[in-house]
Amino acid sequence: MRRRKRISKLLWTAVISAVSVIMLLPLVWMVSASLKTPTKVFTSPIEWIPRLPQWSNYAAVWSEGAVPFRIYFMNSIFVTVLSLAGSLIVCSMAAYAFSKVRFPGKNGIFMAYLATMMIPSQVTLIPRFMLMNGLHLNDTHAALILPSVFNIIAMFTLRQFFSTIPDDLLESARIDGAGHPRIYMQIILPMAGPALISAGILAFVRSWNDYMNPLIFINTLDKYTVTLAIKNYLNVDGQPRYDLAMVASVISLLPVIGLFLFVQRYYFEGVATSGMKE
C-alpha cells in the first residue's frame, strides 16, 4: 500500500509539473520575444534564450516615443487604485448588509444581485454607453471607475466571510450602544483583513486587465490605459512592433505579480475561510 501511494504521488507530481510547464511556456516565450529584434520574434525553431538580448527594448518602451507607454501606465494605476478603493468600500458595505442586517426581501434581493453574474458584460455595453453619455462621462476615466465599483464577486466573497463572524459578538456590541456604522467600522472590518485582501486582488486584476471598457469609453490618446497601449504597438509608423508589444506585456504583468507575491498568504487565507460557517 505504501509503495502504491508513493507511485501515485509521483505520478500526480509528474502530471502537475507537466501541466505547469505547459502553462508557463507562453509566459516564457513572451519574455524571450521581448528581448529580440522585430525580425527574430517569430523565427522557427524558437530561440528561447536570445543570443543578443535587446535590453534597449525596455528603455525604448518606457521612454517617450510613438506610443507614450509611461502615460498609459500611470493612467492604469490611477484607474485601478480608485476602482479598488471604491470597490472595497461599496462591496464591504453591501456584504455587511446582506450578512448581518435584517430587512424585508433580503434573500430575494441578494439572489437577484447574484443572478446578474450570468449576464455577459457585452449585453450591458450599449446601456452603459448610453448612461455614461447621458452623464457626460464618456471619454473620462470616471466611465471606467464607476462601473467597476460594483463588483459582484468581491461582494459575494466578503459576504461569505462576514457570515462566519459570530452574531453574538455583534449583539454584545449592540447592548453596549453600538449602531451599524460603529459595528461595521470597529468590529467587522478589523476582522475581515484576509477577505478584504482576497476581494482586493480580484478587483485589482479585473480593473488592470480590462480592455473592452477602455476601448469603448476612451477616445483621447492621452487617457488610454496599458491594455490599449499594447494594441497600439501592433501599428507603429505603419509597422507592427511585436517585440515592443511583448515588452509592454511583460511590464504590465509586474504590478499584478508583485501584488500577489506580497499578499499571497492573506489571499489564500481569505479564500479558505470565505465559505466557512460558525
WOBELPE-V243869 format. One line per field, one symbol per residue. psi: psi as a letter, one per 30 degrees, with the letter a starting at -180 (. if undefined). A space follows every 10 residues. Layout:
# WOBELPE-V243869
psi=???
This chain:
# WOBELPE-V243869
psi=eeeeeeeeee eeeeeeeeee eeffeeeeee eeffgllefg egkklkjejk eikiffeeee eflkaejiee eeeeeeeeee eeeeeeeeee eeeeeeefef kklkgeeeee eeeeffffjk ffegeeeeee eeeeghfkgl fffeeeefei jeeeeeeeee eeffkkfeee eeeeeggkae eeeeefeeef fgeeeeeeee eeeeeeeegk eeeeeefkfk efglleefee efffijhgkk ieeeeeeeee effeeeeeee eegeeeeeee efffgll.
